[in-house]
Amino acid sequence: MDSNCSELSEIARMLPPDPGTFVDREELIHYVGKIGVSQGYVVTIKQSKKDKVVMLGCDRGGVHRSRRKHDGETSGECSRNRKSSSRLTNCPFELMGKKEDGVWVLTIKNGSHNHEALKDITEHPSASRFTEKEVMQIKEMTESGLKPRQILKRLRQSNPKLLSTPKHVYNVKAKLRQGNLTVKTLKTLSHEKPTEGNLQSSTSNAEPSWRRSYPSRVPNFIGGKFVESQSLTSIDVINPATQEVVFQVPVTTNEEFKAAVFASKRAFLSWRDTPLLARQRVMFRFRELIQRNIEKIALSITTEQGKTLKDARHDVVCGLEAVEDACATSLPMGKYLPNVLDGTDTYIIREPLGVCAGICPLNFPALVPLWMFPIAVTCGNTFILKPSERDTAACLTLAELAMEAGLPNGVLNVIHGANDIINAILDNDEIKAVSFVGPDTAGMYVNARALANGKRVQTNAGARNHAVVMPDASMDATLDALVGSGFSAAGQRCTAINIIIFVGGSKSWEDKLVSRAKALKVSAGIEPDVDIGPVISKQAKENICKLVQSGVDSGARLILDGRQITVPNYELGNFIGPTILCDVTNSMGCYKEEFIGPVLLCMQADSLDEAISIVNRNKYGIGASIFTTSGIAARKFQDEVEAGQVGINVPVPAPLQFFSLTGSKASISADLNFYGKSGVHFYTQIKTVTQQWSNLDYSDATSSIPPLSNVPGSSDIADIYSQGLQSNDYQGIDEMQSNDYENMDGIQLNDLQCRDGMQSNDLGSMDRVSLDLQRNVFRSNDADAPTLQPNYPQSSNRVSMPLQYEDFQSRSGVSLTLHSNDFSSTDEEGQPMSKSHAI
């Protein structure tokens, strides 16, 4: 036995897993299975009620005792031997997973074993299970027409130690054919042997699970499965700090794109009918899983996009707020207006559109996807997501977490590519709506082509944000805001402040602005205490340097130049230090053209009116800010500036998710904005329903009501009708007390008019008793105490009930307060009735 196996036997102590809570049943079983294998035993399911409880036991494994009947052995002895050789009954180890309040709780019933630990996991039949990659190969070879034995022979060429049989292959084929095999069921319980000198599992918490199956080329996510693309064309994803190739992104083929659309369309039929609360519960679990995996997602963003870990975490946390907003129960609520015209009601309902798509930018790999698909799928749509080809890992990790949260197969699909895939999304008739965030030129193209094909479209493209600094602004607070907004995330944000307009001159601000910018640390995003990471590509760095130089050539003063910065240990990285240009005018190319990077352009204005005019003449309008201690100046700026988002003594703010991301002019080309109520309206369509029932004959509607005698449990009531009500019937039927009158049908004051008599419909009854009370029923012996004597047909007894006027009191209408001493009863001969007959 090799050294790895001996190391395994040393750490295998047969310990049970720790109790805990889990999002779903599969997560609980997978967790217990992994712990079991690491401890030298294999867990199996003993009993399961899928939605309530699952009992787990120990599958001892090893050599099976012969269960055949031996010579001279009786049938009873053979039966007992079979039972005693059962792996499930031999070991007392037992765990229970139970669903409580929407989560699965793991409880240890018996954590002990009566056998030794397995010294090598290959001794157990579970070692013959296929890996996820092998299952995908089985699927491909099955579609090619190969038989199970042929498939197994080819699998053994790459894995000679494979112990599976043709029967195992056949079982996998059957599950694939029935559609019962998901990525979760592909996860094997086979132990991953640690490398020599390292006893920890090879599974890293900071690495997405799909990366272990696809280490060099990212897969598509179609129909709830990670699918390796058959495309021969790939795009390299490069770490901007080191220039190393992280992995390759395939250019999805047309057939794979059509498969994603088909999966979305098929899933929509059932997903739209899923109750809203059930869809939101998935989002609640999705939110919880994102919180658990923030570090994993943030690290992938830093590796691919270059952000610092702090900025990457902020990216995920802001996206998490969008998921929380999708959990709001009133998102797609409609409107209702009764009796708009003579018994006619009109109401509006919001329905999902169908298949929607999102095209994401390179600067927010997690935030922008979370702006899009959580609200879309919660409203009942299905979604096709195309991340930027420069940073795709965050999107794939989010898709994996959404599937783990319970999102059905096909509701969310992720495909990769560049221009050809964007065109395919815009031209496909099955896709009803497209969301886009990205550069200005691409945004105009997407908007025009999508509208030409009759789609809904929202595009957030192009951003040049201004900050107006008044002479009375608080210097320290303003400088902190300007430096933080302009240089964090290497300036690669659509809400970053790019341009500062100093009213009254910038000379008093320049030295302190330069001093604070120089204090920022520039390095790779994974380094501690770093403030600015690299820009995403060499092309982006070259474009920034080119525009800065064009400003200098046009007469701008370069008071801080970060173009030639060198970062130790990362000399090949795409780094640009903080750069500040002063005396910029609106005629310079560096002002007109859109670019994102750690560069601040400083302009001057003589008055607030001139500063507002500069902002309004710019074609972009995502946001603008003013820094001042004057409420008059702030109010004037708020009212007159043309920008979607206005900040007062704060940099351009991205609003919280229950608002909407607004913009104006060329920065947005849609009537409906991202997230918030606008996002819900974008992903739903209105249906107006007008209904009118007042002209229908009620007798026709009730003609099908069965006779009372046919109603179950109505024999007693029928007897009352035929025999009349006796005084003791008040006790025998419902024990009616005074508060029973309040709980019947709400008798109104105008229903009791003694002058005009009381009709049967004036007193609704829960017991289907109709009282025909006429004026002659009221016989008064005293003016202040009228007596009410019901004249029941076919009644041998008469009941006299003195009622006081003050008894007619009720919070809502009138109720009768009856006391037992108010009732006097005599039979037909005038003899007092027994006391038991009185109420």
C-alpha positions in Angstrom: 0.0 0.0 0.0 1.3 3.4 -0.9 2.3 6.2 1.5 -0.9 8.1 0.7 -3.1 5.3 1.8 -1.1 4.8 5.0 -1.5 8.5 5.8 -5.2 8.1 5.2 -5.5 5.2 7.7 -3.7 7.3 10.3 -6.3 10.1 10.1 -9.3 7.9 9.7 -10.8 7.7 13.2 -14.5 6.8 12.3 -15.7 10.1 13.7 -19.2 11.2 12.9 -19.8 14.6 11.1 -20.7 17.6 13.2 -24.4 18.5 13.5 -25.5 21.5 11.5 -28.0 23.0 9.2 -28.1 22.8 5.4 -29.9 24.5 2.5 -31.3 21.3 1.0 -31.2 17.6 1.3 -28.5 17.0 -1.3 -26.1 19.4 0.4 -26.6 17.5 3.7 -26.0 14.1 2.1 -23.0 15.3 0.2 -21.5 16.8 3.4 -22.0 13.6 5.4 -20.6 11.5 2.6 -17.4 13.5 2.3 -16.8 13.4 6.1 -17.5 9.6 6.1 -15.0 8.8 3.3 -12.3 11.0 5.0 -12.9 9.0 8.2 -12.8 5.6 6.6 -16.5 4.6 6.2 -19.1 5.1 3.5 -22.5 6.6 4.2 -25.6 5.3 2.6 -29.3 6.2 2.6 -31.3 3.8 4.8 -34.7 5.5 4.6 -35.9 8.7 2.9 -39.1 10.8 2.8 -37.7 13.2 0.2 -39.3 16.4 1.5 -39.3 15.6 5.2 -36.6 13.3 6.6 -33.7 11.1 5.5 -32.0 8.4 7.6 -28.4 7.7 6.9 -26.4 4.7 7.9 -23.0 3.1 7.4 -22.4 0.9 4.4 -19.7 -1.4 5.7 -18.4 -2.4 2.3 -15.5 -4.9 2.0 -16.2 -8.6 1.2 -19.8 -9.8 1.1 -20.6 -13.0 2.8 -22.2 -15.6 0.5 -25.9 -15.4 0.6 -26.5 -18.7 -1.2 -28.0 -21.6 0.6 -25.4 -24.1 1.7 -25.9 -27.9 1.8 -27.8 -29.0 4.9 -28.9 -25.4 5.7 -32.6 -24.9 6.2 -34.6 -22.1 4.7 -35.0 -20.4 8.0 -31.2 -20.4 8.7 -30.5 -19.1 5.2 -33.0 -16.2 5.8 -31.4 -15.4 9.1 -27.9 -15.4 7.6 -29.0 -13.1 4.8 -30.4 -10.7 7.4 -27.3 -10.8 9.5 -25.1 -10.2 6.5 -26.9 -7.0 5.6 -24.5 -4.1 5.6 -27.2 -1.7 6.9 -28.2 -3.7 10.0 -24.7 -4.7 11.1 -23.4 -1.2 12.0 -25.3 0.8 14.6 -24.1 4.1 13.1 -27.2 6.3 12.3 -27.8 9.9 11.3 -31.0 11.8 10.7 -31.6 14.8 8.5 -34.9 16.5 9.0 -36.5 19.5 7.3 -37.4 22.2 9.8 -38.5 25.8 9.0 -37.2 25.5 5.4 -33.7 24.2 6.3 -32.4 20.7 6.8 -31.1 19.9 10.3 -28.5 17.1 10.8 -28.8 15.1 14.0 -26.5 12.3 15.2 -28.6 9.4 16.5 -25.7 7.0 17.0 -22.1 8.0 16.1 -20.4 4.7 16.8 -19.3 1.8 14.5 -18.7 -1.9 15.2 -16.0 -2.4 12.6 -12.6 -1.0 11.6 -12.1 1.8 9.2 -11.4 1.1 5.5 -7.7 1.3 4.9 -8.2 2.0 1.2 -11.4 3.5 -0.3 -10.9 1.3 -3.4 -12.0 -1.7 -1.2 -15.5 -0.3 -1.4 -17.9 -0.6 -4.3 -18.5 3.2 -4.3 -15.0 3.5 -5.9 -16.6 2.2 -9.1 -18.8 5.3 -9.5 -18.0 7.6 -12.4 -16.7 11.0 -12.1 -18.6 14.0 -13.6 -16.3 14.1 -16.6 -16.7 10.4 -17.2 -20.5 10.8 -17.1 -20.3 13.5 -19.7 -18.2 11.2 -21.8 -20.7 8.4 -21.4 -23.4 10.8 -22.7 -21.4 11.8 -25.7 -20.5 8.2 -26.6 -24.1 7.1 -26.1 -25.3 9.8 -28.5 -22.6 8.4 -31.0 -24.2 5.0 -30.8 -21.7 3.1 -28.7 -22.8 0.2 -26.5 -22.1 0.0 -22.7 -19.2 -2.5 -23.1 -17.6 -0.3 -25.8 -18.0 2.8 -23.6 -16.5 1.0 -20.6 -13.5 -0.1 -22.7 -12.8 3.5 -23.8 -13.2 4.8 -20.3 -10.6 2.3 -19.0 -8.1 3.5 -21.5 -7.9 6.8 -19.6 -8.6 5.3 -16.1 -7.2 1.7 -15.9 -8.3 1.4 -12.2 -12.0 1.9 -13.1 -14.0 -0.9 -11.4 -17.4 -0.1 -13.0 -19.3 -2.7 -15.0 -21.4 -2.4 -18.1 -24.4 -2.5 -15.8 -23.2 0.8 -14.1 -22.9 2.3 -17.6 -26.4 1.2 -18.5 -27.8 2.8 -15.3 -26.1 6.1 -16.1 -27.5 6.0 -19.6 -31.0 5.4 -18.2 -30.8 8.3 -15.9 -29.5 10.6 -18.7 -32.4 9.4 -20.9 -34.9 10.2 -18.2 -33.4 13.5 -17.4 -32.8 12.6 -13.7 -29.1 13.2 -13.7 -27.9 16.7 -12.5 -24.5 18.0 -11.5 -25.4 17.3 -7.9 -25.9 13.6 -8.5 -22.6 13.5 -10.4 -20.6 14.3 -7.3 -18.9 11.1 -6.3 -18.2 10.1 -2.7 -14.9 8.6 -3.7 -12.1 9.9 -1.5 -9.7 12.3 -3.2 -6.3 11.2 -2.0 -4.1 14.0 -0.7 -0.8 14.8 -2.2 2.3 13.7 -0.3 3.1 15.9 2.6 -0.4 17.5 2.6 -3.2 15.7 4.3 -5.8 18.4 3.4 -8.3 17.7 0.7 -7.5 18.9 -2.7 -10.7 20.9 -2.7 -9.9 24.5 -1.9 -12.6 26.8 -0.4 -11.3 29.6 -2.6 -11.7 27.6 -5.9 -15.0 27.1 -7.6 -16.0 23.4 -7.9 -16.4 23.7 -11.7 -12.8 24.6 -12.0 -11.8 21.2 -10.8 -13.5 19.6 -13.7 -12.6 22.2 -16.2 -9.1 23.5 -15.2 -8.0 25.1 -18.5 -11.2 25.9 -20.4 -14.4 27.3 -18.9 -17.6 25.4 -19.7 -21.0 26.8 -20.8 -23.9 26.3 -18.3 -26.9 25.0 -20.2 -30.0 23.2 -18.9 -28.6 23.1 -15.3 -25.3 21.4 -16.3 -21.8 22.5 -17.1 -21.2 21.6 -20.7 -17.8 21.7 -22.4 -18.1 23.7 -25.6 -17.2 21.9 -28.9 -15.9 25.2 -30.3 -12.4 25.2 -31.6 -12.0 28.9 -31.0 -11.1 30.3 -27.5 -10.2 33.6 -25.9 -7.5 33.8 -23.3 -8.4 35.2 -19.8 -5.3 36.9 -18.6 -4.4 38.0 -15.1 -3.8 41.7 -15.5 -1.2 41.8 -12.7 1.0 39.0 -14.0 0.0 38.4 -17.6 -0.5 34.7 -16.9 -3.3 32.9 -18.8 -5.8 32.0 -16.1 -7.9 29.8 -18.5 -9.6 30.0 -21.9 -13.1 31.0 -22.8 -14.7 29.2 -25.7 -16.6 31.1 -28.4 -20.0 29.3 -28.1 -21.2 27.6 -31.3 -24.5 28.4 -32.8 -25.8 24.9 -31.9 -24.9 25.4 -28.3 -26.6 28.8 -28.2 -29.7 27.3 -29.7 -29.6 24.6 -27.0 -29.4 27.3 -24.3 -32.4 29.1 -25.8 -34.4 25.8 -26.0 -33.5 25.0 -22.4 -34.7 28.4 -21.3 -37.9 28.2 -23.4 -38.8 24.7 -22.0 -38.1 25.7 -18.4 -40.3 28.8 -18.8 -43.5 26.8 -19.2 -43.3 25.4 -15.6 -41.3 28.2 -14.0 -43.9 30.9 -14.8 -46.5 28.8 -13.0 -44.4 28.3 -9.9 -45.8 30.4 -7.1 -44.1 33.7 -6.4 -43.3 32.8 -2.8 -41.6 29.5 -4.0 -39.5 31.5 -6.5 -38.5 34.0 -3.8 -37.5 31.1 -1.4 -35.0 30.1 -4.0 -33.6 33.7 -4.0 -33.4 33.6 -0.2 -31.3 30.4 -0.4 -29.3 32.0 -3.2 -28.6 35.0 -1.0 -27.4 32.7 1.8 -25.0 30.8 -0.5 -23.6 34.0 -1.9 -22.8 35.2 1.6 -21.0 32.0 2.3 -18.9 32.3 -0.9 -18.1 36.0 -1.0 -14.3 35.3 -0.6 -14.4 32.7 -3.4 -16.1 35.1 -5.8 -14.0 38.1 -4.8 -10.8 36.2 -5.4 -11.9 35.1 -8.9 -12.7 38.8 -9.7 -9.3 39.9 -8.5 -7.5 37.3 -10.5 -9.3 38.0 -13.7 -10.2 41.7 -13.6 -7.5 43.1 -11.3 -9.6 44.8 -8.6 -8.3 44.8 -5.1 -9.9 42.2 -2.9 -11.6 45.1 -1.0 -13.2 46.4 -4.2 -14.1 42.9 -5.3 -15.9 42.1 -2.1 -17.8 45.4 -2.4 -18.8 44.3 -5.9 -20.4 41.1 -4.5 -22.0 42.8 -1.5 -23.7 45.4 -3.7 -24.9 42.6 -6.0 -26.2 40.8 -2.9 -28.5 43.8 -2.2 -30.1 43.2 -5.6 -30.8 39.6 -4.6 -32.4 40.8 -1.4 -34.6 43.2 -3.3 -35.8 40.3 -5.5 -37.0 38.7 -2.3 -39.5 41.5 -1.7 -43.0 39.9 -1.8 -44.7 42.8 -3.6 -42.4 43.0 -6.6 -44.9 42.1 -9.4 -48.0 43.2 -7.7 -50.7 44.6 -9.9 -53.6 47.0 -9.3 -57.3 46.5 -8.7 -60.3 49.0 -9.0 -63.7 47.6 -8.2 -67.0 48.9 -9.6 -65.5 51.3 -12.2 -68.8 51.2 -14.1 -72.1 49.7 -12.9 -70.8 46.5 -11.3 -67.7 46.3 -13.5 -64.3 45.6 -12.0 -61.0 46.3 -13.7 -57.6 45.0 -12.5 -54.0 44.8 -13.8 -51.7 41.9 -13.5 -48.1 41.6 -14.3 -46.9 38.6 -16.2 -43.4 37.4 -17.1 -42.1 38.0 -20.7 -40.5 34.6 -21.3 -36.8 34.2 -22.2 -34.7 37.2 -21.4 -30.9 37.8 -21.9 -28.2 39.9 -20.3 -24.9 41.1 -21.7 -22.5 42.1 -19.0 -19.4 44.4 -18.9 -15.9 43.7 -17.8 -15.7 46.0 -14.9 -18.4 44.4 -12.6 -18.3 40.6 -13.1 -20.6 39.9 -10.2 -22.6 43.1 -9.6 -24.1 43.6 -13.0 -25.3 39.9 -13.5 -26.9 40.2 -10.1 -28.7 43.4 -11.3 -30.2 41.3 -14.0 -31.1 37.7 -13.5 -32.4 37.6 -9.9 -35.2 40.0 -10.5 -35.9 38.5 -14.0 -36.3 34.9 -12.7 -38.1 36.0 -9.6 -40.7 37.6 -11.9 -41.1 34.3 -13.6 -38.8 34.6 -16.6 -35.9 32.4 -17.7 -32.5 34.0 -18.4 -29.5 33.6 -20.7 -26.4 35.4 -19.3 -23.4 36.3 -21.4 -20.6 37.5 -19.2 -17.6 39.5 -20.5 -15.1 37.2 -22.2 -12.4 38.8 -20.1 -13.7 37.7 -16.7 -16.2 34.9 -16.6 -15.5 32.9 -13.4 -17.8 35.0 -11.2 -20.8 34.4 -13.4 -20.2 30.7 -13.5 -19.9 30.5 -9.8 -23.1 32.5 -9.4 -24.9 30.1 -11.7 -23.6 27.1 -9.7 -24.8 28.7 -6.5 -28.2 29.4 -8.1 -28.6 25.8 -9.1 -27.6 24.7 -5.6 -30.2 27.1 -4.1 -32.9 25.2 -6.0 -33.3 27.0 -9.3 -34.7 24.5 -11.8 -32.7 23.3 -14.8 -32.9 25.7 -17.7 -34.1 28.7 -15.8 -30.6 30.2 -15.9 -28.1 29.5 -18.6 -24.6 31.0 -19.2 -22.9 31.1 -22.6 -19.6 32.7 -23.7 -18.3 34.5 -26.7 -17.9 37.8 -28.3 -19.6 39.7 -31.1 -21.2 36.7 -32.9 -23.0 35.6 -29.7 -24.2 39.1 -29.0 -25.7 39.2 -32.6 -27.3 35.8 -32.0 -28.9 37.1 -28.8 -30.2 40.2 -30.5 -31.6 38.3 -33.5 -33.2 35.3 -31.8 -37.0 35.5 -31.9 -37.5 33.5 -28.7 -35.6 36.1 -26.6 -38.1 38.8 -25.6 -35.9 41.3 -23.7 -32.2 42.2 -23.5 -30.3 44.1 -20.8 -26.9 45.6 -21.6 -24.2 47.4 -19.7 -21.0 48.4 -21.5 -19.2 51.0 -23.6 -21.0 53.7 -25.5 -20.5 52.5 -29.0 -21.5 48.9 -28.2 -24.6 50.2 -26.3 -25.9 52.2 -29.3 -25.4 49.1 -31.5 -27.2 46.8 -29.1 -30.1 49.2 -28.6 -30.6 49.8 -32.4 -30.4 46.1 -33.3 -32.6 44.9 -30.5 -35.3 47.4 -31.2 -35.2 46.5 -34.9 -36.0 43.0 -34.0 -38.9 43.9 -31.8 -37.3 43.3 -28.4 -37.5 45.2 -25.2 -34.1 46.6 -24.4 -32.4 48.6 -21.6 -28.8 49.8 -22.1 -26.6 51.5 -19.7 -23.7 52.8 -21.7 -21.2 55.6 -21.6 -20.2 57.5 -18.4 -18.3 60.8 -17.8 -19.2 62.0 -14.4 -18.6 65.5 -13.1 -18.1 66.9 -9.6 -18.6 70.6 -9.0 -16.5 72.0 -6.1 -17.6 75.3 -4.7 -15.2 77.6 -2.9 -17.0 77.0 0.5 -16.7 73.2 0.3 -15.2 71.4 3.3 -11.6 70.7 2.0 -10.7 67.5 3.8 -14.1 65.8 3.3 -14.2 66.8 -0.4 -10.6 65.6 -1.1 -11.3 62.3 0.5 -14.4 61.9 -1.7 -12.7 62.9 -4.9 -9.7 60.7 -4.4 -11.7 57.7 -3.3 -14.2 58.0 -6.2 -11.7 58.8 -8.9 -9.0 56.2 -8.2 -10.6 53.2 -6.4 -11.1 50.2 -8.6 -8.4 51.8 -10.9 -11.1 54.2 -12.0 -12.9 51.4 -13.9 -16.4 52.2 -12.7 -19.4 53.7 -14.5 -20.1 55.9 -11.4 -16.5 57.0 -10.8 -15.8 60.8 -10.8 -13.7 61.5 -13.9 -14.0 65.3 -14.1 -13.7 68.0 -11.4 -15.0 71.5 -12.0 -13.5 74.0 -9.5 -15.6 77.1 -9.2 -13.4 80.1 -8.6 -10.1 78.3 -9.5 -8.2 75.1 -8.6 -4.9 76.4 -7.4 -5.7 76.1 -3.7 -6.7 72.5 -4.2 -4.0 71.1 -6.4 -1.2 70.5 -4.0 -3.4 68.7 -1.4 -5.1 66.7 -4.2 -1.7 65.5 -5.5 -0.4 64.8 -2.0 -3.4 62.5 -1.2 -3.2 60.7 -4.6 0.5 60.0 -4.1 -0.3 58.3 -0.8 -2.3 55.6 -2.5 -0.6 52.2 -2.8 -0.5 50.6 -6.3 0.0 46.8 -6.6 -1.7 43.5 -7.4 -5.2 43.2 -6.0 -4.3 40.2 -3.8 -1.6 42.2 -1.9 -2.5 43.6 1.6 -3.4 47.2 2.0 -3.4 47.9 -1.7 -5.5 50.9 -3.0 -5.2 50.6 -6.8 -4.9 47.5 -8.9 -4.0 47.1 -12.6 -6.4 48.0 -15.4 -7.8 45.0 -17.1 -5.7 44.8 -20.3 -2.7 46.2 -22.1 -5.0 47.7 -24.7 -6.8 49.6 -22.0 -3.5 50.8 -20.5 -2.3 52.0 -24.0 -5.6 53.8 -24.7 -5.5 55.7 -21.3 -1.9 56.7 -21.9 -2.7 57.9 -25.4 -5.6 60.1 -24.2 -3.5 61.6 -21.3 -0.8 62.5 -23.8 -3.4 64.1 -26.1 -4.5 66.3 -23.3 -0.9 67.4 -22.6 -0.4 68.1 -26.3 -3.6 70.2 -26.2 -2.4 72.4 -23.4 -3.4 70.7 -20.2 -1.1 70.7 -17.2 0.0 67.3 -16.0 0.5 67.8 -12.3 0.7 64.0 -11.5 1.8 61.4 -14.0 1.3 57.7 -13.2 1.9 56.2 -16.6 5.5 55.0 -15.9 4.9 53.4 -12.6 6.7 50.1 -11.8 5.4 47.7 -9.3 7.9 45.4 -7.6 7.3 41.7 -8.4 4.7 42.6 -10.9 6.7 44.4 -13.6 4.6 42.9 -16.4 1.3 44.1 -14.9 -1.1 46.7 -16.5 -0.5 49.3 -13.8 -1.2 53.0 -14.1 -0.7 55.2 -11.0 -2.9 58.1 -10.1 -2.8 60.7 -12.8 -4.1 64.3 -12.7 -4.6 66.8 -15.6 -5.4 70.4 -14.9 -6.7 73.3 -17.1 -8.7 70.8 -19.2 -11.3 72.3 -21.6 -14.3 70.7 -23.2 -12.7 70.9 -26.6 -9.9 68.4 -25.7 -10.0 64.8 -26.8 -9.4 63.5 -23.3 -12.6 65.2 -22.2 -14.8 64.2 -25.2 -13.9 60.5 -25.4 -15.1 57.9 -22.9 -12.4 56.0 -21.1 -12.1 54.4 -17.7 -8.9 54.5 -15.6 -7.2 56.2 -12.6 -7.2 59.7 -14.2 -8.8 62.9 -12.9 -9.4 65.8 -15.3 -9.6 69.2 -13.6 -11.6 72.1 -15.1 -12.4 75.6 -13.9 -15.5 77.8 -13.9 -16.2 81.3 -12.8 -19.7 80.6 -11.4 -22.1 77.8 -10.5 -24.1 78.6 -13.6 -21.1 78.1 -15.8 -20.3 74.8 -14.1 -23.8 73.5 -14.5 -23.6 74.5 -18.2 -20.4 72.5 -18.7 -22.1 69.4 -17.1 -25.2 69.8 -19.2 -23.4 70.2 -22.5 -21.6 66.8 -22.0 -23.4 64.1 -23.9 -23.2 61.6 -21.0 -25.4 61.8 -17.9 -25.0 59.0 -15.5 -24.4 61.2 -12.5 -23.0 64.5 -11.1 -22.1 65.8 -7.7 -21.7 69.1 -5.9 -19.6 69.8 -2.8 -20.7 72.9 -0.9 -21.9 74.1 2.5 -24.6 76.3 0.8 -28.0 74.9 0.7 -29.0 77.4 -1.9 -26.2 76.3 -4.2 -27.0 72.6 -3.6 -30.7 73.2 -4.4 -30.0 75.1 -7.6 -27.6 72.3 -8.7 -30.1 69.6 -7.9 -32.9 71.3 -9.9 -30.9 72.4 -13.0 -28.3 69.7 -13.6 -29.1 67.1 -16.3 -28.0 63.8 -14.8 -29.7 60.7 -13.6 -28.0 60.5 -10.2 -27.2 63.6 -8.2 -24.8 63.6 -5.2 -24.7 66.5 -2.7 -21.5 66.4 -0.7 -21.1 62.7 -1.7 -19.5 61.3 -4.9 -21.8 60.0 -7.6 -23.9 57.4 -5.6 -25.3 54.2 -7.0 -28.7 54.1 -5.3 -29.7 51.2 -3.1 -31.5 48.4 -4.9 -35.0 49.3 -3.9 -34.5 52.5 -5.9 -33.4 52.2 -9.6 -30.2 53.0 -11.3 -31.0 56.1 -13.3 -29.3 57.9 -16.1 -29.9 60.5 -18.7 -28.9 61.5 -22.2 -26.5 59.1 -24.0 -25.8 57.2 -20.8 -29.1 55.3 -21.0 -31.3 54.4 -24.0 -34.3 52.9 -22.4 -37.5 54.0 -20.6 -37.0 51.5 -17.8 -33.9 51.4 -15.7 -32.1 48.7 -13.9 -33.4 47.0 -10.7 -35.9 48.4 -8.3 -39.5 49.0 -9.5 -38.2 49.9 -13.0 -36.4 46.6 -13.2 -39.6 44.7 -12.3 -41.6 46.7 -14.9 -38.9 45.9 -17.5 -39.1 42.1 -17.0 -42.9 41.9 -16.8 -45.8 42.9 -19.1 -49.1 44.3 -18.2 -52.4 42.5 -18.7 -55.6 44.4 -18.0 -58.7 42.3 -17.1 -62.3 43.8 -17.0 -65.0 41.7 -15.5 -68.8 42.2 -15.0 -71.1 39.8 -13.2 -74.1 42.0 -12.2 -76.2 41.1 -15.3 -76.2 37.4 -14.6 -79.3 35.8 -13.1 -78.5 34.6 -9.6 -81.2 31.9 -9.8 -79.4 30.3 -12.7 -76.2 30.3 -10.7 -77.8 28.6 -7.7 -80.1 26.2 -9.5 -77.5 23.5 -9.3 -77.3 23.7 -5.5 -78.4 20.2 -4.2 -81.5 19.9 -1.9 -80.8 20.2 1.8 -81.5 16.5 2.3 -78.6 15.7 0.0 -76.1 17.7 2.0 -74.0 15.5 4.3 -74.8 16.1 8.0 -78.1 17.9 7.3 -80.6 15.3 8.6 -80.9 17.2 11.9 -81.7 20.4 10.2 -84.2 18.7 8.0 -86.0 17.4 11.0 -86.2 20.8 12.5 -87.9 22.1 9.4 -90.4 19.3 9.4 -91.1 19.1 13.1 -90.8 22.7 14.2 -88.4 24.2 16.7 -88.9 23.2 20.4 -87.7 25.3 23.2 -85.0 22.7 24.0 -83.8 22.9 20.5 -81.9 26.0 21.4 -79.8 23.9 23.7 -79.5 20.8 21.5 -78.4 22.3 18.2 -75.7 25.0 18.8 -76.0 26.1 22.5 -76.7 29.5 21.2 -75.5 32.2 23.5 -75.8 36.0 23.3 -72.6 36.4 21.4 -73.9 33.9 18.7 -76.1 36.7 17.4 -73.0 38.8 16.9 -71.1 36.1 15.0 -73.9 35.2 12.6 -74.3 37.6 9.7 -74.0 41.0 11.3 -77.6 42.3 11.9 -77.9 45.9 11.1 -80.0 48.4 13.0 -82.3 49.0 10.1 -83.0 45.2 9.9 -85.0 45.5 13.2 -87.8 47.9 12.5 -90.7 46.9 14.7 -93.1 49.2 13.0 -92.8 47.5 9.6 -92.2 43.9 10.8 -89.2 41.7 10.4 -88.8 39.5 7.3 -87.0 36.2 7.1 -84.1 37.7 5.1 -83.5 40.2 7.9 -82.0 37.6 10.1 -79.4 35.5 8.4 -78.9 32.2 10.1 -75.9 29.9 10.3 -78.3 27.0 10.9 -80.4 27.7 7.8 -83.4 28.6 10.0 -85.7 31.2 8.5 -87.8 33.2 11.0 -91.0 34.6 9.7 -91.6 37.4 12.2 -94.6 39.6 11.6 -95.9 42.5 13.6 -98.4 40.3 15.3 -95.5 38.4 16.9 -94.8 41.3 19.2 -97.2 41.1 22.1 -96.6 43.6 24.8 -97.5 43.2 28.4 -95.6 46.3 29.4 -94.6 49.3 27.3 -91.1 49.0 28.4 -90.7 45.2 28.1 -92.1 43.9 24.8 -92.1 40.2 24.5 -91.0 38.4 21.3 -93.0 35.2 20.6 -91.8 33.4 17.5 -94.7 31.8 15.6 -93.1 28.6 14.4 -95.2 26.4 12.2 -96.2 23.0 13.6 -94.9 23.9 17.0 -96.6 22.4 20.1 -94.8 24.8 22.4 -94.7 28.5 22.6 -91.8 30.5 24.0 -92.1 33.9 25.5 -88.8 36.0 25.6 -88.9 39.4 27.2 -86.3 41.6 25.5 -85.0 44.9 27.0 -84.3 47.8 24.7 -80.8 48.1 26.1 -80.2 44.6 25.0 -80.0 45.9 21.4 -76.3 46.9 21.6 -73.5 46.0 19.2 -70.2 47.2 18.1 -71.3 46.7 14.4 -75.0 46.8 14.1 -77.4 45.3 16.6 -77.1 42.1 18.6 -79.5 40.5 21.0 -78.3 39.8 24.6 -80.4 37.0 25.9 -80.3 35.8 29.5 -81.7 32.5 30.8 -84.0 34.3 33.3 -85.6 36.3 30.4 -87.2 33.1 29.1 -90.4 31.8 30.5 -91.9 28.7 28.9 -95.3 26.9 29.2 -96.7 24.1 27.2 -100.1 24.2 25.3 -102.0 23.4 28.5 -100.4 26.3 30.3 -98.3 24.2 32.6 -94.8 25.3 33.4 -92.1 23.4 31.5 -89.3 21.7 33.3 -86.2 23.7 34.0 -84.1 21.7 31.7 -86.1 23.1 28.7 -85.1 26.7 29.5 -82.0 28.2 28.0 
